[in-house]
Amino acid sequence: MNTVNDRFRFFALLGLPLALTFILVAAARSIHFEPAISTKERSITTFANVSEPSPYPAPMHYSALRNPFLPGSGRGGYPDIPLDALTAGGGAQQRALSLILINANKKTAVINGKVVNEGASIDGARVAKIEKNRVLLQSKGGQEWLELH
């Protein structure tokens, strides 16, 4: 059974996949793909213009913001005014009551999308009482009733 033909078949079955793998790897390494993008697109993808100032003027309430990535931008680019003063509400804390659930064991409300129970804290205030149509919040600034509409 140990004929030359059997040996040839053994080496052919073993060597042929290895030879084909080597040829395919060598061919794949010789192919170089170039992306079909323009020089303008290439300059954008290299982030060459990140430090350039915007040609568009910023709205008045964003004037305190700076780019934190530019050298010499002060306190790391953070504004000198509180971020809540930049919002449309001007820093006023708006709370919205959207749901009240009351059963024999538990009173639950949803305020600003957060589920709270009596005694829980939300946005610096404590939920003092949950009633059928309103919720009482107590904080250092006093108390506030949120009505369910």
Beta strands, then each sheet from edge to edge (+ up, - down):
strand 1: 97-102
strand 2: 107-111
strand 3: 114-117
strand 4: 121-122
strand 5: 125-130
strand 6: 134-139
strand 7: 142-147
sheet 1: 1+ 2- 3+
sheet 2: 4+ 5- 6+ 7-
end
